[in-house]
Each structure stands twice: as C-alpha cells, then as structure tokens.
Amino acid sequence: MSTTVTARNRDVLGNSALRPDGAGKVSGSFEFTSDMHADNMLWGATLRSPHPYARIVSIDTSAALALAGVSCVITSQDVPGKPTYGLISSDQPVFASDFVRYVGEPVAAVAADHPETCRRALALIQIEYEVLTPLTDPEDAISGKFSPIHPDGNIIRHQRIIRGDQSATGPIVVEGLYEIGMQDQAFLGLEAALAIPDSDGAGVHLHVATQWLHEDLSQISACLALPANRVRLTLGGVGGAFGAREDISLQVHCCLLALKANRPIKMQYSREESFFGHVHRHPAKIFMRHHADASGKIVKIDARFVFDGGAYTSTSPAVLINGITHTQGPYKCDNATVDGFAIRTNNPPCGAMRGFGVVQACFAHESQMDKIAQAAGISPIEVRLINAMATGDPLITGQTMESVAPVARCITDTANIPLPEPLPEIVNELALPGGSGLTAERSNIVRGIGWGVSMKNLMYSEGFDDFATARCTIRDGKVFLKFATSEVGQGFVTLAPQIARSVLGLDDVEIEPIDTQVGSAGSTSASRQTWMSGGAVDGACRLVREQMFKHVGSMHNIDPLRLVISDTDIVDQIGTFRISVQDAIEGFSCSETFEHHHRKTEELDENGQGNCHTAFAFVAHRAVVDVDPELGLVKVVQIATAQDVGRVLNPLSAIGQLEGGIAQGLGLAVMEEIVMKDGKVKNPSFTDYLLPTALDAPNVVAVMIEEYEPQAPLGAKGIGEPPCISVTPAIVAAIRDAIGKDLLRIPVRPQDICL
Amino acid sequence: MSDNEFYNLRVNGMSHQVQDSWVGESLLYVLRERLGLPGTKGACEQGECGSCTVLLNGNAVCSCLVMAATAVDAEIVTVEGLTTGNELTDVQQSFVDQGAVQCGFCTPGLIVAVHHLLDHNPQPTEFEIKEAISGNICRCTGYGRIFAAVEETIKIRNGAK
C-alpha cells in the first residue's frame, strides 16, 4: 500500500463545498414552510389592532363564526395557558384582552376553508375600542410625563457605564446627535407555519420557519398549557431571517387554531402583515461627545443612547447592552460616561436584526471618528489607526479584549484595495445615481470616499448559558448528523457535513430532520452558529472518532491513541498502518451527543462594569459613492472591505455573507426605513419600503483576514453580522465627503442631501 | 364560489383543469394551491420582488399580478417546467456552483428571469444583466454571486458553441 496521500478535492473544511439544498432551491422542489400542505387543512389568519393605543371595550365574534366556511374564531379567552410570551420578559399578550399597544397587535384569529374566507371573517369581527393618546416619543417616557402604557412601566431598561476619569478631556472635543431609522429585516420568505393536532387532541406538531426551535417550544407550550413533550417543532424551509424570526409571531396562534378546530392549520402572512407581525431594528437617538488629545487619540467618550423598543420587550434589554458596550467601537478608550435607555412606546415592537444594537452605535462612533480626524488635521485612516484596539486592551466595561483583534490590519488591508476608476465622462446612465430613473446628469456627479470600522460581539452575553447540541451517528457505513440548528439560508447545512468529513474522513454525510427531538442549538443569531453548533458537531464527531479508533485498534491490535485521520484513511503517524475509514467502519455503529458551551460571561454592575461579552470580530469598510447633490441621489460604486474571520471554512459561503451583509448595510445607509407617524406605519409594502436591487449593488472587493481564533472550536469567528455594521457609516461618510455637509441621520434621504 | 365550473390552464406543456376557483384568485395562488406547483414563490403581492416570476406566452411576468382566469389561452412556464427530468439547466447549475443561493426563496423567480434574459439576449452587457434582474429582489446575497452565476452560464454557453 502506498503511503502517498493523493490530493483529492473533498468537501472538507476550507473548501467551497456546495449547498446540499442547492439543487432543490434552484429547481423549485425545496419545500419552504409556505409550500407545505396537509390533508383536511384549513387556513388561519390574524385580526390586528388598527390603533397604536386603545382600550378594548368589547369583542363580538358571532358574525364571523356564522360565515360559511369558518371553523373557529379565537381570542384571548381561548388561551388555556400563559396569556403572554416574550424572549426576555413575558410581557406580550398572545391576544390583546384589555389594551392594544401598537398598530398590528393581534386581537383575534380565525380558521376557515380559504384565505379569502379568512379575510371576510376577520372583517366581520366587531371590536369596540376606546382610542387613547399613544406614547410615541421615547423622551416622553424618560421624562416621566407619560403614565405607564403597560403594567411593567415605560422604561424597559436603563444602564450606565462609568469608567475611568470622569472629568478627563483634551484639546479636541467633538459631538453630534445621531439618529437611526427603523429598518426591516425584509426576508423574502414570509412568516409561515403548519400546525397538525395530535389525533388525541392533546398535543400538536408545528412545522415552522424560525431561528430557534427550542425557545419557540418553551414559549408555545407555556401558552398552550401543554407539557413540552406534547408540542413538537420541526423546522420548515426558511426563506431568510436576519433576526425577524427570533420572536414568536404566528406560532401560538397557529397551534391554538389547530387544537380548537382539531384540523391542520396553515398560516402565512402577507407582506403587509409581515411588517406588523415581526419586530424591527430599533430606531435610536445617540448623543456622543469625544474628547481627544491634539494628535487625535481618544481621551474620553460621553454618550447617551435612547432605543425605542416599541410596545413590548422582545430583546430590547440585550440590544441596549450591545449598543452601549460598543460605544468606543474598535478603539482604545480609558474613560467613559455612558447612559442608555431602552424605552417602551406605542410604536411597533423592536428586537433582533443583524448587528443587534451595534449597528446604531457604530453609525455614531464612526461619524465621530471623522470629526476627530478633521479637528486633528489627520486623515480618516490615520485617526482610526492611531486609536486601533489590540488584543489585551481594556474595554470601557473593564473587560479585557481577549479575542484576536487585528483592527489595524483590517484598516490597512482595506486601504490597500485599489480605488475604482473615476466615473467616465460618457457613462451608461444606469451607472449614475438614480439608476433606471434616468434623472441624473453626468456633469453634476461628485464622488466621495468614506470609512467605517467596527467591532461586534459574538454569541450571547451577560451570563446567559449559551450552548448548542449535536449528535453524530455512524451507521451502515454512513455519517448522520442531528441538531436543532435553524438553517435560514446562512449555510450551516453545508458547513456541518464539512466538519464531519474533516474529523471522520468519511464523505457520505446526511443531515437528519432539524427538529426538537435533540437538545437545543440556541438561536441562529449573534453570528454564533459556526462557533456554537459548529463546535457541537465537531465535538460529537470527535467522540465518534474516538470510538471508531477503539474499534479499529481492537480489530487490528494497535493502540487507538496512535491512530489519526489522514484524508479518508485511518493511519498511524509513522506510516506502518493504514486502512480506509470506509473499510474500517464496516459493521461498526456508534452515536455520540455533544454540547458545546462557550466561556462564561457576567452581568454588568450598576456602573456597567463586567466581563459581559464572549468574543469579538472586527471589520473595516471603505465606501466610494457618486452623488448628485441637486437631486439628492446616491450611487454606491465600490465597497472595499477587510474582515477578521479567524479562519475561512467555506470561501464561497463566506463571500456570500460579506456581500449580503454589505447590501443590507447599504439599504440602511440610503434607502431602507419604516416610516412612522403617530404610531402608524406609513409604508408596509415593498412598493414603499425600498430594498437594494441588482442595480444598487456596489462592486464589493473583499479581503478575509485569517488569524486563527484559539478560543473558537474551529478557529473561525462568526462572520454574519460584521459585514452590515460599519458599511453604513462608511457610505454616509462618503456622501459627506462628496457634498461637504454633515449628515446626522440614517437612512440619508434625498432631502437630507439636496435641501 | 363557482361550484361545478372550471377552466383550463396550460402550464409547462400540460393542460390542467382548475376547479371551484374564485374569480379573484391570482395565477400565483392557482399554481401553488390548486395545481400543486409550489416552486413559484410569493413574497410581496405587488409585483415588486419578482419571486413569483413565470413565463406567460414567453414574457416574464409577476404571477401575483395576473388573474388566473385571464391566462386561460396562454402558454405558462414555471420554474418546474425549465428542468427536464432531474437534470438541472445550465442556469440552475451555475446558481448552485457560484454560491448564488442562500435561503433560496428568490431563486426560482431569478432562474426564470435569467433564462428569459439569455433566451432573448445571449450576450448581455453587465448593465443589461443588472437591469434584467433588477425586478427580482434578493435579501441574502447582495447579488454578487448571482452576477457570477449569470456570467458563468454565458461563459459555458459561449464555450459550448
């Protein structure tokens, strides 16, 4: 037998393995949750409040119930268990019973034979409201001049960070009050679920598009008053998430209808309903004042954050902590005074969206960095390099930066990416700002360049016992992986088999159904699944490998501790023993489960001090934009980026995350906003809520910085969120550079540029 | 409801009888819920996102905006009709190979739109590609890998000549 290892292109870690669900998704055969059907199925639909704040005087469902085709109508009185749910605080009613607190709050639901019957039935439900004056400005809640709109009060969370010399200052003092609009996750695959009641009517099986099956399970079973083992969840095909599927939306309603009607129920939101049915990115107002020495080095930061959490808590407390603990961005800072509020209002509830509080903080701190540079007479690159954080630096929370922190390298590698060619004098009009609107004139266009650099925490914080579970089984010469990790498009179903192939030397890997019949994997959020579920799959495969080596050792009379995997063989290190893994496992079966927990974190104390975060990742973005200053139109020409990724596990997946995140950050910079007026959403549609199209996509030039992260199970950091964080301030800085005007609010609207 | 009434739709070369349909049902609804062809997706109901793109007499249209009953005499092709047997088309294969698929919800509409583009304009410029798919919103990819997939398909077709 030859000892030469033949080079083979296997789908192991580091290679661009292709999606196992790719063929199904391109041919239309992949089953999304909204594609599911069951025999004897009915449709479910939700009645929502038209008022931001009102008292419910009466609800009359009789006319709806009398409509032909309607099976049942349910309200708060039909919730057998806990009347409320919520990720951090259980303060949101399954159905409003006494007050409605935002436009779109669920009040009732129906089950009927056709979606149109559902719509007609909803219109027949009579609700008498006493309309109340809504609390829509968070400052009114902070000042205490508005009486509580919820028994838990109007302030969801208040947290300070007090660090170092409170009177420290320097010759440079710059400040600004920054405003961030409400962004929608706008996943394409609308909320959908199929609930099938058990034949004995005492349990339910829910197929649902979600980010966290086990968290859904615990909230649903509490509301249904069913033991957790009588509620089973299976992940249906998920059409994107970006944070919007972390909270409960239709899950409880769908199960309640199925149990009441004793028939399978399918629910699917329309796009308009989706705008009301899930949480959004928090709108925020952030005041920042930076004190710096004459060279531009940060001496102290004062900041005040106000996040509008909307009517219910969702993840607002965690978003607030993420925001304020990222006040400094990826820069050294010894002294800080930070005050942060997450406020309850009668606006739509806000919660998780890619970037989770750090997006808001980053727009403020990056705008400030450019002001420091201007005052110190240095460039945007220089100001960031002289302040760049490194491993071992203290954060304003007192935590020490333990992660690999190649901030300076992110900046210099980005700066080394060539700038795009100047805009030609004769140019395709689609390349101009305004694109297919064909309104801009080449002669009016000015170009600008801007920078943004960010730090983002990975995984969960503040003492949460964050873990993921995976099971690896070898049976019939094949590997089976089982986990509850939500695949929402990010590609964990591609990565998990890569891990198994690398660890076990076997290529035939099958993923078992993703459901609650195994331990929790935690949420697909916080850039955490490669680290957490990846660590769990890696751990489970290693345990199986140990058993496999023992088996091979006993069969061949060799110490199993001498065995290693070499490509697809089991060998000893000196080349005297070699057997293909496939041959070695004939007749062998084994199954092992592994839970991966990350290092412990702590809560912040009253001064905002504590080791609250697990790990961090960094990224730099440089934006080049063309602006028509008269029309206020912007075309993002190029985004150059260098991202700290630890280790690239799948280059094709990784570039997809970077480019996709950049497009979402571009959306927040120049077009995406849920427009609110008096507690009402003015643009709940894709006609009025603008999303980046192929014509808006900039040329992305990306460098991935691979500095192995020793604390990460695979050496790889999460890469999902960083791309969308500092690209937004980079684009805004580029617009400022082009037009010479301070811009304090995102998204930047045409009138902000041209008026 | 129009009991005992029906009309015929010709989809992917086959005639389908649509029974008991409400007059207001969109082509998207009828394809998905009555004809068992869920490959075509709905995501905005306004013709903004292109997820529901099908070919209607050779034109790429948003099936959410077409009333099904008005498509009675038309030749309709959905994403399911592009594939022959289990073989992916060159466009579909390039989407998989180039990483143009993440969550995949926009993908069927994009596949139909790209087939339509390349059938009518086999050598599109960069801007012609961008314009042709600018009616198809993708929230995951930022479009970079989708452009790569279209370019890859063109390259393969050119090489095959």
Chai-1 contact restraints between the chains, C-beta under 6 A:
chainA,res_idxA,chainB,res_idxB,connection_type,confidence,min_distance_angstrom,max_distance_angstrom,comment,restraint_id
A,L18,B,V96,contact,1.0,0.0,6.0,A-B,restraint_1
A,R19,B,V101,contact,1.0,0.0,6.0,A-B,restraint_2
A,G22,B,V96,contact,1.0,0.0,6.0,A-B,restraint_3
A,G22,B,V101,contact,1.0,0.0,6.0,A-B,restraint_4
A,K25,B,V101,contact,1.0,0.0,6.0,A-B,restraint_5
A,K25,B,G104,contact,1.0,0.0,6.0,A-B,restraint_6
A,K25,B,T107,contact,1.0,0.0,6.0,A-B,restraint_7
A,V26,B,Q92,contact,1.0,0.0,6.0,A-B,restraint_8
A,V26,B,F95,contact,1.0,0.0,6.0,A-B,restraint_9
A,V26,B,V96,contact,1.0,0.0,6.0,A-B,restraint_10
A,V26,B,T107,contact,1.0,0.0,6.0,A-B,restraint_11
A,V26,B,I111,contact,1.0,0.0,6.0,A-B,restraint_12
A,S27,B,T83,contact,1.0,0.0,6.0,A-B,restraint_13
A,G28,B,G39,contact,1.0,0.0,6.0,A-B,restraint_14
A,G28,B,V79,contact,1.0,0.0,6.0,A-B,restraint_15
A,G28,B,E80,contact,1.0,0.0,6.0,A-B,restraint_16
A,G28,B,P108,contact,1.0,0.0,6.0,A-B,restraint_17
A,F30,B,G104,contact,1.0,0.0,6.0,A-B,restraint_18
A,D35,B,P38,contact,1.0,0.0,6.0,A-B,restraint_19
A,E116,B,W22,contact,1.0,0.0,6.0,A-B,restraint_20
A,A186,B,R139,contact,1.0,0.0,6.0,A-B,restraint_21
A,F187,B,R139,contact,1.0,0.0,6.0,A-B,restraint_22
A,L188,B,A43,contact,1.0,0.0,6.0,A-B,restraint_23
A,L188,B,F105,contact,1.0,0.0,6.0,A-B,restraint_24
A,L188,B,C106,contact,1.0,0.0,6.0,A-B,restraint_25
A,L188,B,R139,contact,1.0,0.0,6.0,A-B,restraint_26
A,G189,B,F105,contact,1.0,0.0,6.0,A-B,restraint_27
A,G239,B,C103,contact,1.0,0.0,6.0,A-B,restraint_28
A,G239,B,F105,contact,1.0,0.0,6.0,A-B,restraint_29
A,G240,B,C103,contact,1.0,0.0,6.0,A-B,restraint_30
A,G240,B,R139,contact,1.0,0.0,6.0,A-B,restraint_31
A,G240,B,C140,contact,1.0,0.0,6.0,A-B,restraint_32
A,S270,B,E45,contact,1.0,0.0,6.0,A-B,restraint_33
A,R271,B,C44,contact,1.0,0.0,6.0,A-B,restraint_34
A,R271,B,E45,contact,1.0,0.0,6.0,A-B,restraint_35
A,N428,B,F127,contact,1.0,0.0,6.0,A-B,restraint_36
A,L430,B,F127,contact,1.0,0.0,6.0,A-B,restraint_37
A,G489,B,Q102,contact,1.0,0.0,6.0,A-B,restraint_38
A,G489,B,C103,contact,1.0,0.0,6.0,A-B,restraint_39
A,G489,B,C140,contact,1.0,0.0,6.0,A-B,restraint_40
A,L652,B,G99,contact,1.0,0.0,6.0,A-B,restraint_41
A,G656,B,G99,contact,1.0,0.0,6.0,A-B,restraint_42
A,G656,B,Q102,contact,1.0,0.0,6.0,A-B,restraint_43
A,G656,B,T141,contact,1.0,0.0,6.0,A-B,restraint_44
A,G656,B,R145,contact,1.0,0.0,6.0,A-B,restraint_45
A,E659,B,G142,contact,1.0,0.0,6.0,A-B,restraint_46
A,E659,B,G144,contact,1.0,0.0,6.0,A-B,restraint_47
A,G660,B,C140,contact,1.0,0.0,6.0,A-B,restraint_48
A,G660,B,T141,contact,1.0,0.0,6.0,A-B,restraint_49
A,G660,B,G142,contact,1.0,0.0,6.0,A-B,restraint_50
A,I662,B,G142,contact,1.0,0.0,6.0,A-B,restraint_51
A,A663,B,G142,contact,1.0,0.0,6.0,A-B,restraint_52
A,S685,B,Q46,contact,1.0,0.0,6.0,A-B,restraint_53
A,F686,B,C44,contact,1.0,0.0,6.0,A-B,restraint_54
A,F686,B,Q46,contact,1.0,0.0,6.0,A-B,restraint_55
A,F686,B,E48,contact,1.0,0.0,6.0,A-B,restraint_56
A,F686,B,C49,contact,1.0,0.0,6.0,A-B,restraint_57
A,T687,B,Q46,contact,1.0,0.0,6.0,A-B,restraint_58
A,T687,B,E48,contact,1.0,0.0,6.0,A-B,restraint_59
A,L691,B,I137,contact,1.0,0.0,6.0,A-B,restraint_60
A,T693,B,S134,contact,1.0,0.0,6.0,A-B,restraint_61
A,A694,B,K130,contact,1.0,0.0,6.0,A-B,restraint_62
A,A694,B,I133,contact,1.0,0.0,6.0,A-B,restraint_63
A,A694,B,S134,contact,1.0,0.0,6.0,A-B,restraint_64
A,A694,B,Y143,contact,1.0,0.0,6.0,A-B,restraint_65
A,L695,B,K130,contact,1.0,0.0,6.0,A-B,restraint_66
A,L695,B,S134,contact,1.0,0.0,6.0,A-B,restraint_67
A,A697,B,G142,contact,1.0,0.0,6.0,A-B,restraint_68
A,A697,B,Y143,contact,1.0,0.0,6.0,A-B,restraint_69
A,V700,B,G144,contact,1.0,0.0,6.0,A-B,restraint_70
